[in-house]
């Protein structure tokens, strides 16, 4: 069995293959070895320059995984975006170079290179090597800005083994090189140019990051997003590691209509209630506000929110203002036109957002974020500004488009009726069984340990495989839940229908997850009584098994996304083959391993090897299933992780929606990378 980690990547739905090896004990902190009498001033460390960033990188960029690695690129690009928002940059070029480094070049003004009056060195060196230094603090230079406010590019420098900055300014090319955040050359004039702007090239430090391999699709999703958020800005992405017909892989992102195109892209795989987005671009209370809204026939809410181009994935005051305006304005319109009188159902705030797709983008001069990585906006004044702007624009739209307004209100009423039906279905499901007293599904073979941190739930395709799994498992920590065939596609049904489906019900009951406990959001899942911290999907290693994997992942993504976000969802990896040569036997998990076995023991000749192809889990006896797929000492698990929730939403809508042509095109384009039958 290979012990190294592997990563399979499908657009921005990332699946990590993690061998679950024994965890090595952490090294004791040095201060724990210092006795009370020996603790003195000499023990107090002062980190100079960018040493603090290298010592605690996660404090500055979130983490040191693949996510943090790509965040380096975003920080450099954000500087160029700031130039664009200030009106000086129209083109940003991002390149993944053949040696693994990344270059970002813009046609902005270029970082100043003259002497800094207080630091007594070039302003370029100050920007690149001093924390909290940059033009973003001077509102004469930038009215609004993203990034980490003077931390970003210097952090990138600190976390790179090598970085080269080239500035095209005043007819000259200025250059400085750095290593681990420290300059190794002076700021030099190296040539003449007619260009303006800045070019940054950096090599991430492999001693800090878990991986230094950039994923094209992750960067592409962010560049695509930035192009939508900055209408008129051209962003190009080139990968010199990959040649397509002799040319490097290359994409150009450009949007003329900004958020109108963005929300249409988000909703392109759904059936629209209204054909054109409800759109506003205005300024209230000194806050520029841009919003685009669409309604579709589906049953979920999709809101993307941004502050100064930063994706505020946890929302904030701008989202609160938007939701308040949406609820109040739609309810007033429905009441004034007496649309709710015959509904005979109480309308709640969440009903107005079912089938809603919206993008909210605000520009705030002094944003107050919760946390260094800026995932939630805290400025209280922004809520009122957004509420006023959205209320006015939506009121005008409803009056001017009565047909579309009636369709939206009808959708709201339908959502309220479905919410009531869902509550009744949940209450029926979540009521304890009078016979068992446990409320657990009858098919569940539970484990004896009651500590969720120690417990695993295997969701197994088929009664035959479920029987083998029950016999082969570790009964102390491993629970088995067999399901019959393919569960239904939750992407295409109303919310409450899931609670009426036996197999979905069994999964929800077994997990101990509860719905409807949040009075403000009946669709929110409550995980207080989660019974297993590892939920493992175990299906056959074929196309049907992959389809079932996708159906179950769709259920979790739509109904219980926090389980994915918290790292609880996995996919088991059963072997495809058992290869035998004399007394030598080896389970092979893909064709590459099988060929390696043939080359090693069969002299490269397939006829010299006995190969058993496993068509399903049920073909393995309990001992084989335990040894290959369930034993924590040997098994490989794919951990399901969402790199970009919005892009994942787009992919799930496309894969599991009604548009067959788009789905076929995607599968044909990505089948090699998706590793569908392996």
Secondary structure as the mmCIF struct_conf table of DSSP 4:
data_model
#
loop_
_struct_conf.conf_type_id
_struct_conf.id
_struct_conf.beg_label_comp_id
_struct_conf.beg_label_asym_id
_struct_conf.beg_label_seq_id
_struct_conf.end_label_comp_id
_struct_conf.end_label_asym_id
_struct_conf.end_label_seq_id
BEND BEND1 UNK A 4 UNK A 4
STRN STRN1 UNK A 6 UNK A 10
TURN_TY1_P TURN_TY1_P1 UNK A 11 UNK A 12
STRN STRN2 UNK A 13 UNK A 19
HELX_LH_PP_P HELX_LH_PP_P1 UNK A 21 UNK A 29
HELX_RH_3T_P HELX_RH_3T_P1 UNK A 30 UNK A 33
BEND BEND2 UNK A 34 UNK A 34
HELX_RH_3T_P HELX_RH_3T_P2 UNK A 36 UNK A 38
HELX_RH_3T_P HELX_RH_3T_P3 UNK A 41 UNK A 43
TURN_TY1_P TURN_TY1_P2 UNK A 49 UNK A 50
HELX_RH_AL_P HELX_RH_AL_P1 UNK A 51 UNK A 55
BEND BEND3 UNK A 56 UNK A 56
TURN_TY1_P TURN_TY1_P3 UNK A 57 UNK A 57
HELX_RH_AL_P HELX_RH_AL_P2 UNK A 58 UNK A 61
BEND BEND4 UNK A 62 UNK A 62
BEND BEND5 UNK A 64 UNK A 65
HELX_RH_AL_P HELX_RH_AL_P3 UNK A 66 UNK A 85
TURN_TY1_P TURN_TY1_P4 UNK A 86 UNK A 87
STRN STRN3 UNK A 91 UNK A 96
TURN_TY1_P TURN_TY1_P5 UNK A 98 UNK A 99
BEND BEND6 UNK A 100 UNK A 100
STRN STRN4 UNK A 102 UNK A 106
BEND BEND7 UNK A 108 UNK A 108
BEND BEND8 UNK A 114 UNK A 114
STRN STRN5 UNK A 115 UNK A 115
HELX_LH_PP_P HELX_LH_PP_P2 UNK A 116 UNK A 116
TURN_TY1_P TURN_TY1_P6 UNK A 117 UNK A 119
BEND BEND9 UNK A 121 UNK A 121
STRN STRN6 UNK A 122 UNK A 122
HELX_RH_AL_P HELX_RH_AL_P4 UNK A 123 UNK A 129
BEND BEND10 UNK A 130 UNK A 130
TURN_TY1_P TURN_TY1_P7 UNK A 131 UNK A 132
BEND BEND11 UNK A 134 UNK A 134
HELX_RH_3T_P HELX_RH_3T_P4 UNK A 135 UNK A 137
TURN_TY1_P TURN_TY1_P8 UNK A 139 UNK A 141
BEND BEND12 UNK A 143 UNK A 144
TURN_TY1_P TURN_TY1_P9 UNK A 147 UNK A 148
BEND BEND13 UNK A 149 UNK A 151
HELX_RH_AL_P HELX_RH_AL_P5 UNK A 152 UNK A 158
TURN_TY1_P TURN_TY1_P10 UNK A 159 UNK A 159
STRN STRN7 UNK A 160 UNK A 169
TURN_TY1_P TURN_TY1_P11 UNK A 170 UNK A 171
STRN STRN8 UNK A 172 UNK A 179
TURN_TY1_P TURN_TY1_P12 UNK A 180 UNK A 181
STRN STRN9 UNK A 182 UNK A 183
BEND BEND14 UNK A 184 UNK A 185
STRN STRN10 UNK A 188 UNK A 192
BEND BEND15 UNK A 194 UNK A 194
STRN STRN11 UNK A 197 UNK A 204
TURN_TY1_P TURN_TY1_P13 UNK A 206 UNK A 208
BEND BEND16 UNK A 209 UNK A 210
HELX_LH_PP_P HELX_LH_PP_P3 UNK A 213 UNK A 215
HELX_RH_AL_P HELX_RH_AL_P6 UNK A 216 UNK A 229
BEND BEND17 UNK A 230 UNK A 230
TURN_TY1_P TURN_TY1_P14 UNK A 231 UNK A 232
STRN STRN12 UNK A 234 UNK A 244
TURN_TY1_P TURN_TY1_P15 UNK A 245 UNK A 246
STRN STRN13 UNK A 247 UNK A 253
BEND BEND18 UNK A 256 UNK A 257
TURN_TY1_P TURN_TY1_P16 UNK A 258 UNK A 258
HELX_RH_AL_P HELX_RH_AL_P7 UNK A 259 UNK A 266
TURN_TY1_P TURN_TY1_P17 UNK A 267 UNK A 269
BEND BEND19 UNK A 270 UNK A 270
STRN STRN14 UNK A 272 UNK A 272
BEND BEND20 UNK A 273 UNK A 276
STRN STRN15 UNK A 278 UNK A 284
TURN_TY1_P TURN_TY1_P18 UNK A 285 UNK A 286
STRN STRN16 UNK A 287 UNK A 295
STRN STRN17 UNK A 296 UNK A 296
BEND BEND21 UNK A 297 UNK A 299
STRN STRN18 UNK A 302 UNK A 307
TURN_TY1_P TURN_TY1_P19 UNK A 308 UNK A 309
STRN STRN19 UNK A 310 UNK A 311
TURN_TY1_P TURN_TY1_P20 UNK A 313 UNK A 314
STRN STRN20 UNK A 316 UNK A 316
HELX_RH_AL_P HELX_RH_AL_P8 UNK A 317 UNK A 336
TURN_TY1_P TURN_TY1_P21 UNK A 337 UNK A 338
BEND BEND22 UNK A 340 UNK A 340
TURN_TY1_P TURN_TY1_P22 UNK A 341 UNK A 343
BEND BEND23 UNK A 345 UNK A 345
HELX_RH_3T_P HELX_RH_3T_P5 UNK A 349 UNK A 353
TURN_TY1_P TURN_TY1_P23 UNK A 354 UNK A 355
STRN STRN21 UNK A 356 UNK A 363
TURN_TY1_P TURN_TY1_P24 UNK A 365 UNK A 366
STRN STRN22 UNK A 369 UNK A 369
BEND BEND24 UNK A 370 UNK A 370
TURN_TY1_P TURN_TY1_P25 UNK A 371 UNK A 374
BEND BEND25 UNK A 376 UNK A 376
STRN STRN23 UNK A 377 UNK A 377
HELX_RH_AL_P HELX_RH_AL_P9 UNK A 380 UNK A 400
HELX_RH_AL_P HELX_RH_AL_P10 UNK A 402 UNK A 430
BEND BEND26 UNK A 431 UNK A 431
HELX_LH_PP_P HELX_LH_PP_P4 UNK A 432 UNK A 433
TURN_TY1_P TURN_TY1_P26 UNK A 434 UNK A 436
BEND BEND27 UNK A 437 UNK A 438
TURN_TY1_P TURN_TY1_P27 UNK A 442 UNK A 443
STRN STRN24 UNK A 445 UNK A 445
BEND BEND28 UNK A 448 UNK A 448
HELX_RH_3T_P HELX_RH_3T_P6 UNK A 452 UNK A 454
STRN STRN25 UNK A 456 UNK A 461
BEND BEND29 UNK A 462 UNK A 462
HELX_RH_AL_P HELX_RH_AL_P11 UNK A 463 UNK A 472
BEND BEND30 UNK A 473 UNK A 473
TURN_TY1_P TURN_TY1_P28 UNK A 475 UNK A 477
STRN STRN26 UNK A 478 UNK A 483
BEND BEND31 UNK A 485 UNK A 485
HELX_LH_PP_P HELX_LH_PP_P5 UNK A 486 UNK A 488
HELX_RH_3T_P HELX_RH_3T_P7 UNK A 490 UNK A 492
BEND BEND32 UNK A 493 UNK A 493
HELX_RH_3T_P HELX_RH_3T_P8 UNK A 495 UNK A 500
HELX_RH_AL_P HELX_RH_AL_P12 UNK A 502 UNK A 511
TURN_TY1_P TURN_TY1_P29 UNK A 512 UNK A 512
STRN STRN27 UNK A 514 UNK A 515
BEND BEND33 UNK A 516 UNK A 516
TURN_TY1_P TURN_TY1_P30 UNK A 519 UNK A 520
TURN_TY1_P TURN_TY1_P31 UNK A 522 UNK A 523
STRN STRN28 UNK A 525 UNK A 526
TURN_TY1_P TURN_TY1_P32 UNK A 528 UNK A 529
BEND BEND34 UNK A 533 UNK A 533
STRN STRN29 UNK A 534 UNK A 538
BEND BEND35 UNK A 541 UNK A 542
HELX_RH_AL_P HELX_RH_AL_P13 UNK A 543 UNK A 559
HELX_RH_AL_P HELX_RH_AL_P14 UNK A 561 UNK A 565
TURN_TY1_P TURN_TY1_P33 UNK A 566 UNK A 567
STRN STRN30 UNK A 569 UNK A 572
BEND BEND36 UNK A 576 UNK A 576
STRN STRN31 UNK A 577 UNK A 581
TURN_TY1_P TURN_TY1_P34 UNK A 582 UNK A 583
STRN STRN32 UNK A 584 UNK A 588
BEND BEND37 UNK A 589 UNK A 590
HELX_RH_AL_P HELX_RH_AL_P15 UNK A 591 UNK A 601
BEND BEND38 UNK A 602 UNK A 602
TURN_TY1_P TURN_TY1_P35 UNK A 603 UNK A 604
HELX_RH_3T_P HELX_RH_3T_P9 UNK A 606 UNK A 608
BEND BEND39 UNK A 609 UNK A 609
STRN STRN33 UNK A 610 UNK A 613
BEND BEND40 UNK A 616 UNK A 616
HELX_RH_3T_P HELX_RH_3T_P10 UNK A 617 UNK A 619
BEND BEND41 UNK A 620 UNK A 620
HELX_RH_AL_P HELX_RH_AL_P16 UNK A 622 UNK A 625
HELX_RH_PI_P HELX_RH_PI_P1 UNK A 626 UNK A 630
TURN_TY1_P TURN_TY1_P36 UNK A 632 UNK A 634
STRN STRN34 UNK A 636 UNK A 642
BEND BEND42 UNK A 643 UNK A 643
HELX_RH_AL_P HELX_RH_AL_P17 UNK A 645 UNK A 656
BEND BEND43 UNK A 657 UNK A 658
HELX_RH_AL_P HELX_RH_AL_P18 UNK A 660 UNK A 674
TURN_TY1_P TURN_TY1_P37 UNK A 675 UNK A 677
#
